[in-house]
Amino acid sequence: MNSLKQTFHLNSEHWVSLGPISDQEKQVRIDLATAYQLACLKNWDDGIYTHISASVPGEDGAYLLNRFGLRFNEVTPQNLVKVNLQCQILAGEGPVNQTGFAIHGAVHAARPDAKCVLHLHVDSVIAVSAQTQGLLPISQHALRFYEDMAYHHYQGLALSSDEQADLVKSLGHKKAILLHNHGSIVCGSSVQQAFYLMDVLDKACKIQVLSGSSTDLIRPSQKIFELTYKQLCSDGDEEGQLEWPAYQRILLAS
């Protein structure tokens, strides 16, 4: 964690090795590395696999992601790798997981609004993704995704262009998609929003798993589904911004 703490400010000597980059890119690197480190604390990592990617401000077609082979807790603002949509390295030291970025690249290309994309294999989410009923509206957390959740059938590792096209079509304009038997993808207009939504989704899935297979679950009415969803989405692109400093304090205290 110390390496991240030492680089939490833009004017740090630790940026020298990256050469000239904008303050905007530095900030996204800090936020993205923070998301990786927090994801590790939440046990969202899966060995050296899965990724969180973010677009580089002011550079069309440029994205940041983790170096392949690093655990999430080893990711820092400086060792993030900059790639294009073809996963060719633009800056930083590889290697990068081309298979892993294939999903991210497809989503970024189809959804310019998705400034940050999380593709994770979280236990609770995989468990719900394998249930035929999908995410149930049985908690306030689940209702955040009432009109914002898509589903996609498992077809392997999503390597082919046809598979990627199907996935993007399934996602549409929604913020999240459950990949059956696989995990999830969450999109955000910022790293902050994407991370916050993933946190909400994880909790919603944990609640559903804890509820068991009972058919006697209490559900609000359709009217309340719709009302609560609108209320929870009222922050728009500011969603997650208020919570972000609190997330950072968790990391800095660890």
N, C-alpha and C positions, 0 to 999 in steps of 0.2 A: 504493500500500500504506500510506502514512503515515496516511491518514484512518482506516484500520482499527486501526492500532497505537495511535493516540491515543484510541480508544474501547474499549480492551480491558478497562477497569475500569468497574464499575457507577456509581461516583460521579464521573463525568466531567462537566465543564461542557458538553460537546458534546450532552448529552441534553436540554438546556433547550428546544430548539425543538420537541420532541415533546410537551411538556406532561406532566401527571402520568401515569406508567405504572408498573406494578409492577416490582420487581426481577426477578421471574420472566420477565416479557416482555423486559426488557432483556437477560437472559442468553440467551434464545432468539434474540433479534436478533443478538447477538454471535456465537453459534454458527452461525446460518444465514449471516450475512455471511462468516464464516470459511470455511464450506463453499463458497460461491460463489467466493471468492478462491482457495482451494485447487483447485477445479475448473478455474479458468483456468490455473493453473500446470501442471495435468495435461493441458491441451489438450482438456478435455471440453466446452468451450463451442462454440456454433454461431452465430457472429455475435451478433445481439441476440435470438436465439430459444432455446427450451428454458428450463426453470425448475426451481427447487428450492423447495418450499413447506413451511411448518411451521405447526402449529396453535399458537394463542396460549394459554398456560396460564390457566385460570380464565375463559376467554371462549368459551363454546360457539358453534361456527359462525363463528369468526374465525380467519383464516389470514394468514400473511406470505409475500410473494413479491417478486421484483424489479420495479422500475419498467420498463415497456416502453421500449426504446430504449437501455438501458444495457448495456454489455458486462459480463461477470461480474467483471472486475477493478475495475469502477467501483461495485460494490455495497458499501454500508456499512450498519452497524446502523441508522443514522438514515434512510437513504433507502429502506429496505424499506417496502412499502405493505401496509396491513392491509385485507383484503377479507372479504366473506362468501361463502357458497357460490354466490351468483348473480354473483359478481365485482364487486359494488358496493363502492366504496371507503368504508371505515370510518374510516381515519386515514392521513395521508400524502398525498403529491402523486403523481397519476397522470401519464400514462395507464398502464393495465395491459392486458396482452394477454388479452382475454376468450377467444379461441380457445385460447391456450396453457393457461389455467387450467381450461378445460372438463374436460380429462383429470384434473387434480389434484383439482378439486372432486368429480368422480364417485368417485374413489378415497377421498378423505377422508370423503365422506358414507357410503360403504359399509363403510369400515374405520376405525372410531374408534381402533383400535390403531395406525394409521399416523399417527404424530405428525409424520413428515417423509416427503415423497414427492419423489423425484428422477425427472424425465423428461428423458433426455439422448439426444443423437444422437452417440454416440462411435463413431469409425471401426471399431475392433475389434469392438464389439458389433453394429453394423449388419452387418458382414461375416458374423458367425456367425448372426445372425438370418435371413440369406438362404440359409443352408445347410439342406437338408432334414432332416439328422440332428439339428439343434439343438445345444445345448451338450453336448459329449461328456465323459464321466467319465474324462479322460485326465490330469488333474492334481489335486493336492490342492486347489487353489483351486476347480476346477470341482466337486469333491465337496461343497463347502459348500452347493451348490445342488442336490444330488442329489434331495432330496425337497422342494425349495423353489423350483422354477422352473416357470413356466407359459408358455404360448405363445398368440399371438393373430394371426390373419391380417390382413394389411393391407387396410383399407377406406377409405383416404383420410385426411383430417385429423381424424377422430374428432369431428366437429362435432355430429352428430345424437344425440338422446337414445337411439335404438336402438343406435347404435354404442357409446356410452358404456356402456350396459347390457351389451352383449356383452363389452366389454373387462373390466368389473368381474366378470362371471361367469367369464371365462377366468382372471382373477387368483385368484379364490377367497380362501383364507387364506394364500397363499404370500407370501414376501418379495419375489420378483422375477418379472418377466414379460418375455420377449423379444417385441417387436412386429416381426413379420416385415417385412423391407425398410424398417425405420423406426428402431428403437432399442430402448430399454428403459425400464422403470419399476421402481424399487426403493423399497420401503417399510421404514421403521424405526420402532421405538418411541421413537426420539430422533434428533436430527440426527446425533449421533455414530455410532449404529448404521447409519443409512441411508448415510452417507458411507463408512464402513468397508466395508459390503457392496458398494457400487458399485466401490470400489477393488479388492476381491477379484474381482468379476465382470469388470472390465476386464482384469485380469491373466490370468484364466482364458481369456478370449476371445483375447487376444494369443497365448497359448501355443497355442491351437487353430489360429489362423491360421498361426503359424510352423511348425506340424507339417505343413502342406501337405495334400494330398488323399490321402495314402497310406492304404491299407487295412491296413497292417501295424503299426498302432499297438498298443502294449502297454496292456492295461487290467487293473486289479485285478479280483478276483472280486466277485461280488454281495455276499458276506458282508463284504468289506472296504469296498465302497461304503457299506453301511449302518452299519458300525462307525465309519468315518471321519466320516460325516455327523453322527452323534450326538456324536462327540468334538468336532467343530468348532462344534456348536451348544450346547455345555455351559454357556457363559456366559449364555445366555438374553438378557434385556433389558440385561445389562451389556456385551454385545458392542459393541466399538468404544470403550468408555469408557477402557480402559487405553491404547489407541493414540492417543486424541484429543490429549493434551498434546504428543505427538511430532509430530502433524500441525500443531498450532499453532506449534511451534518452526520448522518448515519455512517457514511463512508469515512469521513474525517475522524470520527470517534472510534473507528474499528482498529 
